[in-house]
Amino acid sequence: MNHDINQSLGAIWRIESPKLIARLSRITRDVGRAEDLAQDAFVAALAQWPDEGIPRNPGAWLMTTAKRKAIDQIRRDETLHRKSEQLAAQVAALESLSDFAEAYEEIDDDMLRLIFVACHPLVSRDAHVALTLKLVAGLTTAEIAQAFLTSEATIAQRIVRAKRSLSEACVPFEVPSGRERQQRLASVLETIYLIFNEGYAATAGDDVLRPELVDDALRLGRMLAQLMPHESEVHGLVALMELQASRMRARVDTSGETILLLDQDRTKWNRLLINRGLAALARAATPGVYTLQAEIAACHARAATPGQTDWGRIAALYGELTRVQPSPVIELNRAVAVAMAHGPQAGLDIADRLLDEPALRSYHLLPSVRADLLSKLGRSGEARAELKRAARLARNKRDQNVLLKRLSHL
């Protein structure tokens, strides 16, 4: 298999696997089986496509192959013989999918259903988020572990337990209503935002951005806002994602390297997304976790130049955010805002208090922030040591390059 085909197949799997798994989960009512079927279909593609060429619609080809394998499995499964009606219904549902390109237009609904299923109360918070990031966002176990600041083994165990719990409970593959939907909402919002974050600032790999994940998260968020129009935090999350996504064209240079917020060309910011974000923010009446973050993003969006940024308000908003949801990562962001509003020493005092936080021991942005503040205070030697440490901890190669470039400038 040549290098170009190998790269193409990898890209197709990353894009198509979440859609396949979501669709198959709805049909089979079994997340674990759906994942296995999707993988089996891709194995078939690996065997055929290098010789026959990649089909014009690879997603439909994979869905067709997975469907055939599902029918074979269902017919072979002796444990289903006592459930002939259910067997007949499942086979009929699969065999009725004659137009797979048309079926793929329904994928977004299936992906949202899959998130609600994964966020069932039977599954712990950490487990259902990990499961959804793997199935819907297509993240690897290593990438999820980086997002959670934990080990790969821990994440793998959570995913296995989550799939087993959902399978044993025969959880309906649907978006719940009423109180049950409300109970799962916080987990669903968190999961969608984690998908967005992995697309907006990839934790590992060679690229800063993964636009397909940003698009998926935005689509899911907008759909959820239509489903639950009176939920303030839903609009807050949509506002936050729209406003952050508006900066994507300015986030990387022509070589793919990261451009920091204050150095970005603001004429490249997408005004349509900014306006959509501000409109969603206006519908978010309650200052919750996502709404407060959206307010912060709005402060940047409203500033025509970096010098016009209201850092005092941003620092105050981060203070409110830490009261609503205490988090060392949020506190680190507050340190940056306080430094911009009140000077580098004030920010460094906050960052220094985070040095013993277990969750931040492998988080490259803590030494990166400290390096910037130490440099502004003229403590170049300490700043260089922190930049070296940050570069060692960074998992994304583009982030490493930025840190090493800053180190060379010092």
ZIJO-V152468 format. One record per run of one state. SS is the DSSP state (alpha for helix, beta for strand, coil for the rest). FROM is the first residue (numbers start at 1). TO is the last residue. If there is no record, write none. Layout:
ss=SS from=FROM to=TO
ss=SS from=FROM to=TO
This chain:
ss=coil from=1 to=2
ss=alpha from=3 to=28
ss=coil from=29 to=30
ss=alpha from=31 to=52
ss=coil from=53 to=57
ss=alpha from=58 to=76
ss=coil from=77 to=77
ss=alpha from=78 to=95
ss=coil from=96 to=99
ss=alpha from=100 to=118
ss=coil from=119 to=124
ss=alpha from=125 to=135
ss=coil from=136 to=140
ss=alpha from=141 to=148
ss=coil from=149 to=151
ss=alpha from=152 to=169
ss=coil from=170 to=177
ss=alpha from=178 to=200
ss=coil from=201 to=204
ss=beta from=205 to=205
ss=coil from=206 to=210
ss=alpha from=211 to=227
ss=coil from=228 to=231
ss=alpha from=232 to=245
ss=coil from=246 to=247
ss=alpha from=248 to=250
ss=coil from=251 to=251
ss=beta from=252 to=252
ss=coil from=253 to=257
ss=beta from=258 to=258
ss=coil from=259 to=260
ss=alpha from=261 to=263
ss=coil from=264 to=265
ss=alpha from=266 to=268
ss=coil from=269 to=270
ss=alpha from=271 to=283
ss=coil from=284 to=288
ss=alpha from=289 to=302
ss=coil from=303 to=305
ss=alpha from=306 to=308
ss=coil from=309 to=310
ss=alpha from=311 to=324
ss=coil from=325 to=327
ss=alpha from=328 to=342
ss=coil from=343 to=343
ss=alpha from=344 to=352
ss=coil from=353 to=357
ss=alpha from=358 to=360
ss=coil from=361 to=363
ss=alpha from=364 to=376
ss=coil from=377 to=379
ss=alpha from=380 to=393
ss=coil from=394 to=395
ss=beta from=396 to=396
ss=alpha from=397 to=409
ss=coil from=410 to=410
